[in-house]
């Protein structure tokens, strides 16, 4: 039986998919917190966000050090997540302003 070989490109693509999936999970977690009316200024909200972002940045750093992804790819994943989180925060703030 022949064992399928995995190319470096396939490994890199898988690493990027896994990191992006983790970034998506963080975004969903924060969305759930906001829908539960947890205020972005709440220490618990900030703690969860900081912890999750730190964990993702460590995962990305690890993947870069193993040369599974390029450093700029890792930065792009983090920047995209930060952009989405900022948009979510702005939307939440607008909804809060409308409610008050």
Order of alpha helices (4+ residues) and beta strands (2+ residues): alpha-alpha-alpha
